């Protein structure tokens, strides 16, 4: 029925006979059927592209699962499948970095372990032939060095797989650094900075920095704790030979060597601990030669003065 309003206020009503506009059963089924066919034809290319992308994603995952850690998948589009592909690539990159880091760590450690083991073997042979106190002391020193290296290997491996800190508490960074510096007969200057962190790991970080200064520069000449906004800083300076490399970041690589002397895993562990706390460490040349290692860590909000 159609209703058309006229200018004089009347309405024109047109009504078809009832038998003319009554749809038949065939016509009632034909319309939905045609709609379904149209939807299927329109959805087929979309479904085909989607299944093809999923197939390529599956192929990349299978290659990665077979040991090709460098395998990546193409990120196509901006939908959920593309988000899944990005997540896979990010995870694959992270796992490849961890595996390569552990391979490099194992290769370097196997090389470093040979030196104290060789000294122990020679010492035992010499001790059997000519027993003396000097040989026994050398064997004891080599065993201590071997034990320290194994401990650093285990700690570096644990930190590399650490997602979050296991033990967190409020602590005074100045007091913690002063306690560790006392073992090296050094004093600390600066001010109290409250932060949250793992005390045992932070102590190890400070100990490694002070031990590095003692081994390569005769000890730290300045140890300072300060705060800049929301960041706590620890600066340890020495008067040693410094770093002669163009890229100072190399000193934080495991078993970095400069001029024949190596740093082992000490500074690499320092960086791992700092990053585990949401901070970092950097190297800068000293004002009158030597080195300055600056650790930055998030400071607590309740420490404003």
C-alpha positions as CSV (number, residue, x, y, z in Angstrom):
1,X,0.0,0.0,0.0
2,X,1.2,3.5,-0.9
3,X,-0.1,6.7,0.7
4,X,0.6,10.0,-1.0
5,X,-0.5,13.3,0.7
6,X,-2.1,15.9,-1.6
7,X,-1.8,19.7,-1.4
8,X,-5.4,20.2,-0.2
9,X,-4.9,17.9,2.8
10,X,-6.4,14.8,1.3
11,X,-4.4,11.6,0.8
12,X,-4.2,9.4,-2.2
13,X,-4.2,5.7,-1.1
14,X,-3.2,3.0,-3.6
15,X,-3.7,-0.6,-2.5
16,X,-2.9,-3.6,-4.6
17,X,-5.2,-6.6,-4.5
18,X,-4.2,-9.1,-1.8
19,X,-3.6,-11.9,-4.2
20,X,-1.1,-9.8,-6.2
21,X,1.4,-9.0,-3.4
22,X,1.3,-12.3,-1.6
23,X,4.8,-13.8,-2.2
24,X,5.0,-17.4,-3.1
25,X,7.0,-20.0,-1.2
26,X,9.5,-20.2,-4.0
27,X,10.0,-16.4,-4.0
28,X,10.4,-16.4,-0.2
29,X,13.2,-19.0,-0.5
30,X,14.8,-17.4,-3.5
31,X,15.6,-14.1,-1.8
32,X,17.5,-15.5,1.2
33,X,19.2,-18.0,-1.1
34,X,20.4,-15.2,-3.3
35,X,21.7,-13.3,-0.3
36,X,23.6,-16.3,0.9
37,X,25.1,-16.9,-2.5
38,X,26.1,-13.2,-2.7
39,X,27.6,-13.3,0.8
40,X,29.6,-16.5,0.0
41,X,30.9,-15.0,-3.2
42,X,32.0,-11.9,-1.4
43,X,33.5,-13.6,1.6
44,X,35.4,-16.2,-0.3
45,X,38.3,-13.9,-1.4
46,X,38.6,-12.6,2.2
47,X,38.6,-16.0,3.7
48,X,41.1,-17.2,1.1
49,X,43.5,-14.4,1.9
50,X,43.1,-15.0,5.6
51,X,43.8,-18.7,5.3
52,X,46.8,-18.0,3.0
53,X,48.2,-15.6,5.6
54,X,47.6,-18.2,8.4
55,X,49.4,-20.8,6.3
56,X,52.4,-18.6,5.8
57,X,52.4,-17.9,9.5
58,X,52.3,-21.6,10.3
59,X,55.1,-22.2,7.9
60,X,57.3,-19.6,9.6
61,X,56.5,-21.1,13.0
62,X,57.4,-24.6,11.8
63,X,60.7,-23.4,10.5
64,X,61.5,-21.7,13.8
65,X,60.5,-24.8,15.7
66,X,62.9,-27.0,13.6
67,X,65.8,-24.9,14.8
68,X,66.0,-22.0,12.4
69,X,66.0,-19.3,15.1
70,X,66.4,-16.6,12.4
71,X,63.1,-17.5,10.8
72,X,60.6,-14.6,10.8
73,X,57.1,-14.2,9.4
74,X,55.8,-11.3,7.3
75,X,53.4,-8.9,9.0
76,X,50.6,-8.3,6.6
77,X,47.7,-5.9,7.4
78,X,46.6,-4.5,10.8
79,X,44.2,-7.1,12.1
80,X,44.5,-9.8,14.7
81,X,46.6,-12.1,12.4
82,X,49.1,-9.3,11.9
83,X,49.3,-8.7,15.7
84,X,49.9,-12.4,16.1
85,X,52.7,-12.2,13.5
86,X,54.3,-9.3,15.3
87,X,54.1,-11.0,18.7
88,X,55.8,-14.1,17.2
89,X,58.6,-12.1,15.6
90,X,59.2,-10.2,18.9
91,X,59.3,-13.5,20.8
92,X,61.6,-15.1,18.2
93,X,64.0,-12.1,18.4
94,X,64.2,-12.3,22.2
95,X,64.8,-16.0,22.2
96,X,67.4,-15.9,19.5
97,X,69.3,-13.2,21.4
98,X,69.1,-15.2,24.6
99,X,70.3,-18.4,22.9
100,X,73.2,-16.6,21.1
101,X,74.2,-14.8,24.3
102,X,74.3,-18.2,26.1
103,X,76.3,-19.7,23.3
104,X,78.8,-16.9,23.4
105,X,78.9,-17.1,27.2
106,X,79.6,-20.8,27.1
107,X,82.3,-20.4,24.5
108,X,84.1,-17.7,26.4
109,X,83.8,-19.5,29.7
110,X,85.2,-22.7,28.3
111,X,88.2,-20.7,27.2
112,X,88.6,-18.9,30.5
113,X,88.2,-22.1,32.5
114,X,91.3,-23.6,30.9
115,X,93.7,-21.1,32.4
116,X,93.1,-21.8,36.2
117,X,92.7,-25.5,35.4
118,X,96.0,-25.6,33.7
119,X,97.6,-23.8,36.6
120,X,96.1,-26.2,39.0
121,X,97.4,-29.2,37.0
122,X,100.9,-27.8,36.8
123,X,100.8,-26.9,40.5
124,X,99.8,-30.4,41.5
125,X,102.6,-31.8,39.4
126,X,105.1,-29.4,40.9
127,X,103.8,-30.0,44.4
128,X,104.3,-33.8,43.9
129,X,107.9,-33.3,42.9
130,X,108.9,-30.3,45.1
131,X,106.4,-29.5,47.9
132,X,106.5,-25.9,49.0
133,X,104.2,-23.2,50.4
134,X,104.4,-21.0,47.2
135,X,103.0,-23.8,45.1
136,X,100.2,-24.5,47.5
137,X,99.3,-20.8,47.6
138,X,99.2,-20.7,43.8
139,X,96.9,-23.8,43.7
140,X,94.6,-22.2,46.3
141,X,94.5,-18.9,44.3
142,X,93.7,-20.8,41.1
143,X,90.9,-22.8,42.8
144,X,89.4,-19.5,44.2
145,X,89.6,-18.0,40.8
146,X,87.9,-21.0,39.3
147,X,85.2,-20.9,42.0
148,X,84.6,-17.2,41.4
149,X,84.3,-17.7,37.6
150,X,81.8,-20.5,38.0
151,X,79.7,-18.3,40.4
152,X,79.7,-15.5,37.9
153,X,78.7,-17.8,35.1
154,X,75.7,-19.1,37.1
155,X,74.7,-15.5,38.2
156,X,75.0,-14.2,34.6
157,X,72.9,-17.1,33.3
158,X,70.2,-16.5,36.0
159,X,70.1,-12.8,35.3
160,X,69.7,-13.4,31.6
161,X,66.6,-15.5,32.2
162,X,65.2,-13.2,34.9
163,X,61.8,-11.6,34.1
164,X,61.5,-9.7,37.3
165,X,63.3,-9.3,40.6
166,X,62.7,-12.0,43.1
167,X,63.3,-10.0,46.3
168,X,62.3,-6.3,46.5
169,X,62.5,-4.0,49.5
170,X,63.0,-0.3,50.4
171,X,66.7,0.4,50.9
172,X,69.1,3.4,51.3
173,X,71.5,3.3,48.4
174,X,74.1,5.4,50.2
175,X,74.2,3.1,53.2
176,X,74.4,0.0,51.0
177,X,77.3,1.4,48.9
178,X,79.1,2.6,52.1
179,X,79.0,-0.9,53.5
180,X,80.5,-2.4,50.4
181,X,83.1,0.4,50.1
182,X,84.3,-0.3,53.7
183,X,85.5,-3.7,52.6
184,X,87.8,-1.9,50.1
185,X,88.8,0.7,52.7
186,X,87.1,3.5,50.7
187,X,84.7,6.3,51.8
188,X,81.5,7.3,50.0
189,X,80.2,10.9,49.6
190,X,76.8,12.1,48.6
191,X,73.4,12.0,50.1
192,X,70.8,9.4,51.1
193,X,68.7,8.0,48.3
194,X,65.8,5.7,49.1
195,X,64.9,3.2,46.4
196,X,63.3,-0.2,45.9
197,X,65.5,-3.1,44.8
198,X,67.1,-6.4,45.6
199,X,69.8,-5.7,48.2
200,X,71.9,-8.8,47.4
201,X,72.0,-8.0,43.7
202,X,72.8,-4.3,44.3
203,X,75.6,-5.3,46.7
204,X,77.0,-7.5,44.0
205,X,76.8,-4.7,41.5
206,X,78.7,-2.3,43.8
207,X,81.2,-5.0,44.7
208,X,82.0,-5.8,41.1
209,X,82.6,-2.1,40.3
210,X,84.9,-1.6,43.2
211,X,86.7,-4.9,42.5
212,X,87.2,-3.8,38.9
213,X,88.7,-0.5,40.0
214,X,91.0,-2.4,42.5
215,X,92.2,-4.8,39.8
216,X,92.8,-2.4,37.0
217,X,93.5,1.0,38.7
218,X,94.6,0.3,42.3
219,X,91.2,1.2,43.7
220,X,88.5,3.8,43.4
221,X,89.4,7.4,43.9
222,X,85.9,8.7,44.2
223,X,82.6,7.1,45.1
224,X,79.5,9.3,45.1
225,X,75.8,8.6,45.5
226,X,73.3,11.3,44.5
227,X,69.8,12.0,43.2
228,X,68.7,13.9,40.1
229,X,64.9,14.1,40.0
230,X,63.5,10.6,40.1
231,X,66.9,9.0,39.3
232,X,69.5,7.7,41.8
233,X,73.1,7.8,40.5
234,X,76.2,6.0,41.7
235,X,79.5,7.2,40.3
236,X,82.8,5.3,40.8
237,X,85.9,6.9,39.5
238,X,89.5,5.6,39.3
239,X,92.9,6.8,38.0
240,X,93.7,3.7,35.9
241,X,94.6,3.4,32.2
242,X,91.0,3.9,31.1
243,X,89.5,2.3,28.0
244,X,91.3,2.8,24.7
245,X,88.6,1.4,22.5
246,X,86.5,3.7,20.3
247,X,83.3,2.1,21.5
248,X,83.3,2.2,25.4
249,X,80.2,-0.1,25.4
250,X,82.5,-3.0,24.7
251,X,83.7,-3.0,28.4
252,X,80.3,-4.3,29.3
253,X,80.6,-7.3,27.0
254,X,81.4,-10.7,28.7
255,X,85.2,-11.3,28.8
256,X,86.0,-8.1,27.1
257,X,89.8,-7.6,26.7
258,X,91.8,-4.4,26.2
259,X,95.5,-4.5,25.9
260,X,95.7,-8.1,27.0
261,X,93.8,-7.6,30.3
262,X,90.2,-9.0,30.6
263,X,87.3,-7.9,32.7
264,X,85.6,-11.3,32.9
265,X,81.9,-11.2,33.6
266,X,82.1,-8.5,36.3
267,X,81.0,-5.5,34.3
268,X,78.6,-7.5,32.2
269,X,76.9,-8.5,35.5
270,X,76.8,-4.9,36.6
271,X,74.8,-4.0,33.5
272,X,72.5,-6.9,33.9
273,X,71.7,-6.0,37.6
274,X,71.2,-2.3,36.7
275,X,68.9,-3.2,33.9
276,X,67.0,-5.7,36.0
277,X,66.2,-2.7,38.4
278,X,65.0,-0.5,35.5
279,X,68.3,1.4,35.2
280,X,71.6,1.2,33.3
281,X,75.3,1.8,33.6
282,X,77.7,3.7,31.3
283,X,81.4,4.4,31.0
284,X,82.9,7.8,30.6
285,X,86.6,8.8,30.6
286,X,87.9,10.5,33.8
287,X,88.8,14.2,33.9
288,X,92.4,13.5,34.5
289,X,92.6,10.0,32.9
290,X,91.1,6.9,34.3
291,X,87.5,5.8,34.2
292,X,84.2,6.7,35.6
293,X,81.3,4.2,35.8
294,X,77.9,5.8,36.3
295,X,75.0,3.7,37.4
296,X,71.5,5.2,37.1
297,X,68.5,3.6,39.0
298,X,64.9,4.6,39.7
299,X,64.7,6.5,43.0
300,X,61.7,6.2,45.4
301,X,59.1,9.0,45.4
302,X,59.3,9.4,49.2
303,X,62.9,10.6,49.1
304,X,62.3,14.2,48.0
305,X,64.1,16.8,50.1
